[in-house]
Amino acid sequence: MLKKYLIAPGPTPVPEKVLLEMTKPVIHHRTSEFSATFEKVANGLKKVFSTEQDVLMLAGSGTAAMEAAVVNTLNPGDNVLVINAGKFGQRWRDICKTYGILVSTIDMDWGKAAKPEEIEQFLKANPDTKAVLLQGSETSTTVYHPVEEIAKVVRKNENTLLIVDGITSIGVHDTKFDEWGIDIAITGSQKAFMLPPGLSLICLSKKAWNFVEKSTIPRYYLDLRKELKSQKQATTAYTPALTLINGLAVVLEMFEEEGLENVYKRHAVNGEATRAAVKAMGFKLLAETPSNAATGFYLPEDIDGGKLVKFMREKVGITYAGGQDHLKGRIVRISHLGYHDAFDTITAISGLEMGLRKFGVDIKLGSGIAAAEEILQNYIGE
């Protein structure tokens, strides 16, 4: 028997009670029954985003919400700044260029975090910048960017939006949309929200909605004006990801039961334990300011990370993530995201120790586990 453990930063495991909810018979989406669920979910999402604004639900992966953020607020020829610090920073750049938007970038080594002072300097030199686009947590590098500090810089500019890809940060790190002054934040179902892929979420500030009225980029399915009008009536403009929204209702109940502050603490503690374990095993972390969603670390130069990850998935049953682009084969990324507790971390670290030993790495078994347990022992049972 090979029991499977999904410990990659998306998709993440789905709780049993959520799976059971999604197996119930499908109902029609234009009914009062579904509208009642939809309204409940919409109100719950506001709590997670810490906002009074509407959080719109779109049938599509997180990239759909990324594209919606661009096509609803910007125009061809607009100047924007993209923080290019990983694979998904590149995605912001590529989406903008697709629509004729003029992109400047702050290019950073993978593993480095954005610096608010550099963004401030750029905006002073380029006051016509219409948007700053970045990740909250850059999944490819496991970096957490200082969103709150960057928001303080950007909100000084009345004509500049702050657009944040929070796909692996919302629900992991406390993200205060209204208080910080974020203008657009997006996320996806398959990360902290503990659902299968296919549902994306997007929230716009009043300032961003003013930009929507001035945008001339053609859009049909991703027209957020249509969605706002429909979703204020507890429905969607087009066929919703009905089963996922039903599952999301249960996820939000789980968040409420655990308490959002404990959700964030759980991610923080498991992140701290994983980082301590990796360092105790003698490895260097990839991120200078690590995210609590996942931990990335460099492998010894003589180890093929792709082969290690494949072996662990196919022969051991543990799915980690490898590196992307120039980091392919050089790093491993371990998730502590979503439906993940202390003993998932123990499984992840113990499996890693044994797998690396199989690949000839001289590791003292239990060294990483001991470091993780020193942190986790004060957390379990609380």
TORZA-491449 format. One record per residue (C-alpha): residue number from 1; residue in three letters; x, y negated, z negated. Coordinates in steps of 0.02 Angstrom, whole numbers. Layout:
BEGIN
(r NUM 'ala' (X Y Z));
...
END
This chain:
BEGIN
(r 1 'met' (0 0 0));
(r 2 'leu' (60 -175 43));
(r 3 'lys' (-32 -308 -53));
(r 4 'lys' (-27 -478 33));
(r 5 'tyr' (22 -641 -51));
(r 6 'leu' (0 -804 45));
(r 7 'ile' (128 -927 -25));
(r 8 'ala' (152 -1042 125));
(r 9 'pro' (95 -1224 125));
(r 10 'gly' (-61 -1196 229));
(r 11 'pro' (-168 -1107 257));
(r 12 'thr' (-179 -1063 74));
(r 13 'pro' (-278 -927 -16));
(r 14 'val' (-466 -949 -34));
(r 15 'pro' (-544 -913 -205));
(r 16 'glu' (-659 -764 -213));
(r 17 'lys' (-812 -865 -265));
(r 18 'val' (-785 -980 -116));
(r 19 'leu' (-772 -833 3));
(r 20 'leu' (-933 -762 -68));
(r 21 'glu' (-1022 -927 -42));
(r 22 'met' (-967 -932 139));
(r 23 'thr' (-1032 -756 172));
(r 24 'lys' (-1211 -805 134));
(r 25 'pro' (-1332 -810 281));
(r 26 'val' (-1308 -962 391));
(r 27 'ile' (-1446 -1092 380));
(r 28 'his' (-1490 -1227 505));
(r 29 'his' (-1391 -1386 481));
(r 30 'arg' (-1537 -1505 515));
(r 31 'thr' (-1631 -1456 358));
(r 32 'ser' (-1660 -1531 187));
(r 33 'glu' (-1571 -1381 111));
(r 34 'phe' (-1408 -1418 200));
(r 35 'ser' (-1427 -1606 174));
(r 36 'ala' (-1436 -1578 -14));
(r 37 'thr' (-1270 -1483 -8));
(r 38 'phe' (-1195 -1614 107));
(r 39 'glu' (-1241 -1756 -9));
(r 40 'lys' (-1170 -1663 -159));
(r 41 'val' (-1007 -1634 -67));
(r 42 'ala' (-997 -1815 -7));
(r 43 'asn' (-1013 -1879 -185));
(r 44 'gly' (-884 -1754 -248));
(r 45 'leu' (-757 -1805 -117));
(r 46 'lys' (-765 -1985 -175));
(r 47 'lys' (-700 -1928 -344));
(r 48 'val' (-552 -1835 -268));
(r 49 'phe' (-507 -1984 -158));
(r 50 'ser' (-539 -2105 -303));
(r 51 'thr' (-646 -2216 -193));
(r 52 'glu' (-816 -2297 -177));
(r 53 'gln' (-803 -2281 12));
(r 54 'asp' (-880 -2141 114));
(r 55 'val' (-769 -1989 146));
(r 56 'leu' (-818 -1925 317));
(r 57 'met' (-816 -1738 359));
(r 58 'leu' (-761 -1690 534));
(r 59 'ala' (-766 -1520 616));
(r 60 'gly' (-584 -1500 666));
(r 61 'ser' (-413 -1474 590));
(r 62 'gly' (-316 -1612 504));
(r 63 'thr' (-246 -1669 671));
(r 64 'ala' (-424 -1715 725));
(r 65 'ala' (-432 -1836 579));
(r 66 'met' (-259 -1903 623));
(r 67 'glu' (-317 -1939 800));
(r 68 'ala' (-481 -2013 736));
(r 69 'ala' (-383 -2133 626));
(r 70 'val' (-288 -2197 778));
(r 71 'val' (-424 -2205 911));
(r 72 'asn' (-550 -2291 798));
(r 73 'thr' (-442 -2433 735));
(r 74 'leu' (-304 -2474 860));
(r 75 'asn' (-290 -2534 1039));
(r 76 'pro' (-170 -2503 1183));
(r 77 'gly' (-25 -2624 1166));
(r 78 'asp' (-39 -2638 977));
(r 79 'asn' (124 -2629 882));
(r 80 'val' (133 -2501 742));
(r 81 'leu' (266 -2432 626));
(r 82 'val' (283 -2244 600));
(r 83 'ile' (387 -2170 461));
(r 84 'asn' (474 -2033 558));
(r 85 'ala' (538 -1918 422));
(r 86 'gly' (481 -1747 479));
(r 87 'lys' (376 -1644 598));
(r 88 'phe' (214 -1731 552));
(r 89 'gly' (287 -1905 559));
(r 90 'gln' (328 -1860 738));
(r 91 'arg' (146 -1814 762));
(r 92 'trp' (90 -1989 711));
(r 93 'arg' (214 -2058 838));
(r 94 'asp' (154 -1943 977));
(r 95 'ile' (-32 -1976 947));
(r 96 'cys' (-4 -2164 953));
(r 97 'lys' (100 -2155 1112));
(r 98 'thr' (-34 -2050 1196));
(r 99 'tyr' (-153 -2198 1183));
(r 100 'gly' (-31 -2331 1243));
(r 101 'ile' (9 -2397 1070));
(r 102 'leu' (184 -2470 1050));
(r 103 'val' (276 -2372 917));
(r 104 'ser' (424 -2427 813));
(r 105 'thr' (496 -2300 693));
(r 106 'ile' (599 -2293 537));
(r 107 'asp' (694 -2133 572));
(r 108 'met' (749 -2038 418));
(r 109 'asp' (849 -1881 390));
(r 110 'trp' (732 -1737 351));
(r 111 'gly' (722 -1726 162));
(r 112 'lys' (731 -1913 133));
(r 113 'ala' (585 -2017 69));
(r 114 'ala' (523 -2181 141));
(r 115 'lys' (590 -2337 57));
(r 116 'pro' (462 -2474 24));
(r 117 'glu' (593 -2611 40));
(r 118 'glu' (635 -2554 218));
(r 119 'ile' (451 -2562 265));
(r 120 'glu' (437 -2734 186));
(r 121 'gln' (587 -2796 286));
(r 122 'phe' (513 -2727 446));
(r 123 'leu' (345 -2811 417));
(r 124 'lys' (426 -2978 381));
(r 125 'ala' (522 -2965 544));
(r 126 'asn' (370 -2898 639));
(r 127 'pro' (214 -2983 568));
(r 128 'asp' (108 -2927 717));
(r 129 'thr' (119 -2745 661));
(r 130 'lys' (-59 -2675 659));
(r 131 'ala' (-26 -2518 557));
(r 132 'val' (101 -2422 455));
(r 133 'leu' (77 -2235 472));
(r 134 'leu' (157 -2105 359));
(r 135 'gln' (131 -1944 266));
(r 136 'gly' (92 -1933 82));
(r 137 'ser' (177 -1765 73));
(r 138 'glu' (280 -1720 227));
(r 139 'thr' (247 -1534 237));
(r 140 'ser' (395 -1494 350));
(r 141 'thr' (521 -1566 226));
(r 142 'thr' (424 -1547 61));
(r 143 'val' (453 -1732 25));
(r 144 'tyr' (329 -1842 -67));
(r 145 'his' (332 -2022 -5));
(r 146 'pro' (301 -2164 -130));
(r 147 'val' (128 -2205 -64));
(r 148 'glu' (77 -2318 -208));
(r 149 'glu' (232 -2428 -190));
(r 150 'ile' (216 -2434 -1));
(r 151 'ala' (33 -2484 -18));
(r 152 'lys' (86 -2633 -125));
(r 153 'val' (196 -2691 18));
(r 154 'val' (74 -2663 161));
(r 155 'arg' (-80 -2738 78));
(r 156 'lys' (7 -2909 75));
(r 157 'asn' (-20 -2912 263));
(r 158 'glu' (-203 -2946 301));
(r 159 'asn' (-187 -2885 480));
(r 160 'thr' (-93 -2724 445));
(r 161 'leu' (-171 -2557 399));
(r 162 'leu' (-91 -2423 291));
(r 163 'ile' (-137 -2253 366));
(r 164 'val' (-89 -2102 261));
(r 165 'asp' (-87 -1920 312));
(r 166 'gly' (-131 -1842 146));
(r 167 'ile' (-154 -1667 213));
(r 168 'thr' (-38 -1592 82));
(r 169 'ser' (-47 -1731 -48));
(r 170 'ile' (-232 -1766 -80));
(r 171 'gly' (-289 -1642 -212));
(r 172 'val' (-107 -1613 -261));
(r 173 'his' (-49 -1786 -314));
(r 174 'asp' (-172 -1908 -390));
(r 175 'thr' (-211 -2024 -244));
(r 176 'lys' (-304 -2183 -291));
(r 177 'phe' (-373 -2243 -124));
(r 178 'asp' (-462 -2400 -186));
(r 179 'glu' (-343 -2450 -325));
(r 180 'trp' (-185 -2433 -221));
(r 181 'gly' (-259 -2517 -68));
(r 182 'ile' (-244 -2376 58));
(r 183 'asp' (-339 -2414 217));
(r 184 'ile' (-358 -2241 293));
(r 185 'ala' (-323 -2074 211));
(r 186 'ile' (-351 -1903 288));
(r 187 'thr' (-337 -1723 233));
(r 188 'gly' (-383 -1548 288));
(r 189 'ser' (-479 -1402 217));
(r 190 'gln' (-341 -1271 215));
(r 191 'lys' (-225 -1350 86));
(r 192 'ala' (-273 -1410 -89));
(r 193 'phe' (-457 -1388 -47));
(r 194 'met' (-433 -1198 -42));
(r 195 'leu' (-534 -1165 116));
(r 196 'pro' (-499 -1090 287));
(r 197 'pro' (-442 -1213 421));
(r 198 'gly' (-571 -1308 523));
(r 199 'leu' (-633 -1454 418));
(r 200 'ser' (-547 -1623 406));
(r 201 'leu' (-588 -1771 294));
(r 202 'ile' (-559 -1955 325));
(r 203 'cys' (-590 -2111 220));
(r 204 'leu' (-581 -2291 280));
(r 205 'ser' (-572 -2452 180));
(r 206 'lys' (-682 -2602 219));
(r 207 'lys' (-529 -2680 301));
(r 208 'ala' (-509 -2527 413));
(r 209 'trp' (-693 -2532 462));
(r 210 'asn' (-665 -2710 523));
(r 211 'phe' (-528 -2641 636));
(r 212 'val' (-650 -2511 701));
(r 213 'glu' (-762 -2648 770));
(r 214 'lys' (-616 -2718 871));
(r 215 'ser' (-547 -2555 940));
(r 216 'thr' (-571 -2526 1126));
(r 217 'ile' (-497 -2351 1142));
(r 218 'pro' (-632 -2237 1216));
(r 219 'arg' (-694 -2101 1099));
(r 220 'tyr' (-846 -1992 1093));
(r 221 'tyr' (-835 -1843 977));
(r 222 'leu' (-717 -1934 858));
(r 223 'asp' (-817 -2096 853));
(r 224 'leu' (-820 -2134 667));
(r 225 'arg' (-959 -2264 686));
(r 226 'lys' (-1076 -2124 740));
(r 227 'glu' (-1017 -2014 597));
(r 228 'leu' (-1037 -2150 467));
(r 229 'lys' (-1215 -2185 524));
(r 230 'ser' (-1261 -2000 519));
(r 231 'gln' (-1167 -1954 360));
(r 232 'lys' (-1251 -2093 263));
(r 233 'gln' (-1408 -1993 301));
(r 234 'ala' (-1328 -1832 231));
(r 235 'thr' (-1299 -1754 401));
(r 236 'thr' (-1171 -1762 542));
(r 237 'ala' (-1174 -1836 715));
(r 238 'tyr' (-1135 -1666 792));
(r 239 'thr' (-1141 -1486 732));
(r 240 'pro' (-1047 -1479 566));
(r 241 'ala' (-926 -1348 502));
(r 242 'leu' (-1073 -1286 402));
(r 243 'thr' (-996 -1135 317));
(r 244 'leu' (-842 -1233 266));
(r 245 'ile' (-947 -1372 192));
(r 246 'asn' (-1044 -1244 92));
(r 247 'gly' (-879 -1175 29));
(r 248 'leu' (-817 -1350 -9));
(r 249 'ala' (-965 -1376 -125));
(r 250 'val' (-900 -1231 -230));
(r 251 'val' (-721 -1296 -223));
(r 252 'leu' (-777 -1464 -290));
(r 253 'glu' (-871 -1376 -431));
(r 254 'met' (-708 -1287 -472));
(r 255 'phe' (-615 -1453 -475));
(r 256 'glu' (-748 -1525 -589));
(r 257 'glu' (-737 -1377 -707));
(r 258 'glu' (-547 -1381 -713));
(r 259 'gly' (-540 -1571 -721));
(r 260 'leu' (-448 -1668 -586));
(r 261 'glu' (-311 -1719 -708));
(r 262 'asn' (-280 -1533 -739));
(r 263 'val' (-281 -1495 -553));
(r 264 'tyr' (-140 -1621 -531));
(r 265 'lys' (-50 -1556 -685));
(r 266 'arg' (-60 -1376 -622));
(r 267 'his' (22 -1427 -459));
(r 268 'ala' (154 -1528 -550));
(r 269 'val' (200 -1389 -672));
(r 270 'asn' (211 -1254 -538));
(r 271 'gly' (312 -1371 -429));
(r 272 'glu' (432 -1408 -571));
(r 273 'ala' (449 -1222 -612));
(r 274 'thr' (484 -1176 -431));
(r 275 'arg' (615 -1311 -412));
(r 276 'ala' (699 -1258 -574));
(r 277 'ala' (702 -1078 -514));
(r 278 'val' (777 -1120 -346));
(r 279 'lys' (914 -1225 -426));
(r 280 'ala' (950 -1089 -556));
(r 281 'met' (976 -968 -411));
(r 282 'gly' (1108 -1086 -343));
(r 283 'phe' (1016 -1164 -197));
(r 284 'lys' (1005 -1346 -144));
(r 285 'leu' (833 -1427 -130));
(r 286 'leu' (786 -1502 37));
(r 287 'ala' (685 -1649 -30));
(r 288 'glu' (759 -1794 -127));
(r 289 'thr' (588 -1835 -198));
(r 290 'pro' (497 -1668 -196));
(r 291 'ser' (313 -1645 -168));
(r 292 'asn' (211 -1541 -288));
(r 293 'ala' (134 -1453 -138));
(r 294 'ala' (286 -1351 -88));
(r 295 'thr' (471 -1329 -122));
(r 296 'gly' (600 -1316 17));
(r 297 'phe' (779 -1261 -6));
(r 298 'tyr' (932 -1225 101));
(r 299 'leu' (986 -1046 128));
(r 300 'pro' (1168 -990 135));
(r 301 'glu' (1238 -1023 308));
(r 302 'asp' (1258 -838 348));
(r 303 'ile' (1074 -799 314));
(r 304 'asp' (948 -807 456));
(r 305 'gly' (795 -885 375));
(r 306 'gly' (680 -827 514));
(r 307 'lys' (728 -646 486));
(r 308 'leu' (711 -666 297));
(r 309 'val' (536 -742 310));
(r 310 'lys' (482 -607 433));
(r 311 'phe' (549 -468 320));
(r 312 'met' (461 -539 168));
(r 313 'arg' (297 -554 262));
(r 314 'glu' (298 -387 352));
(r 315 'lys' (390 -273 229));
(r 316 'val' (357 -353 59));
(r 317 'gly' (188 -435 88));
(r 318 'ile' (239 -611 36));
(r 319 'thr' (215 -751 162));
(r 320 'tyr' (332 -899 139));
(r 321 'ala' (363 -1032 271));
(r 322 'gly' (525 -1060 363));
(r 323 'gly' (597 -1218 438));
(r 324 'gln' (540 -1314 591));
(r 325 'asp' (639 -1390 733));
(r 326 'his' (823 -1411 683));
(r 327 'leu' (789 -1333 512));
(r 328 'lys' (726 -1171 590));
(r 329 'gly' (818 -1026 511));
(r 330 'arg' (903 -1139 384));
(r 331 'ile' (772 -1162 249));
(r 332 'val' (629 -1076 158));
(r 333 'arg' (474 -1167 96));
(r 334 'ile' (376 -1099 -51));
(r 335 'ser' (199 -1162 -81));
(r 336 'his' (125 -1200 -252));
(r 337 'leu' (-29 -1275 -174));
(r 338 'gly' (-215 -1248 -192));
(r 339 'tyr' (-274 -1082 -267));
(r 340 'his' (-108 -1055 -356));
(r 341 'asp' (-66 -1029 -539));
(r 342 'ala' (85 -986 -648));
(r 343 'phe' (89 -803 -600));
(r 344 'asp' (84 -843 -415));
(r 345 'thr' (243 -940 -447));
(r 346 'ile' (318 -791 -538));
(r 347 'thr' (274 -679 -391));
(r 348 'ala' (349 -802 -268));
(r 349 'ile' (514 -816 -363));
(r 350 'ser' (535 -632 -407));
(r 351 'gly' (499 -581 -227));
(r 352 'leu' (624 -709 -165));
(r 353 'glu' (760 -646 -281));
(r 354 'met' (739 -467 -224));
(r 355 'gly' (723 -514 -41));
(r 356 'leu' (881 -618 -43));
(r 357 'arg' (973 -475 -127));
(r 358 'lys' (916 -364 18));
(r 359 'phe' (998 -490 135));
(r 360 'gly' (1162 -482 41));
(r 361 'val' (1150 -641 -61));
(r 362 'asp' (1236 -623 -231));
(r 363 'ile' (1097 -674 -350));
(r 364 'lys' (1078 -619 -529));
(r 365 'leu' (905 -545 -538));
(r 366 'gly' (796 -640 -658));
(r 367 'ser' (895 -802 -651));
(r 368 'gly' (760 -894 -557));
(r 369 'ile' (620 -810 -654));
(r 370 'ala' (697 -860 -821));
(r 371 'ala' (709 -1042 -767));
(r 372 'ala' (529 -1042 -706));
(r 373 'glu' (465 -958 -864));
(r 374 'glu' (549 -1088 -975));
(r 375 'ile' (433 -1215 -896));
(r 376 'leu' (278 -1109 -869));
(r 377 'gln' (272 -1036 -1046));
(r 378 'asn' (215 -1203 -1115));
(r 379 'tyr' (78 -1214 -984));
(r 380 'ile' (-8 -1045 -982));
(r 381 'gly' (-158 -1028 -1095));
(r 382 'glu' (-190 -1215 -1109));
END
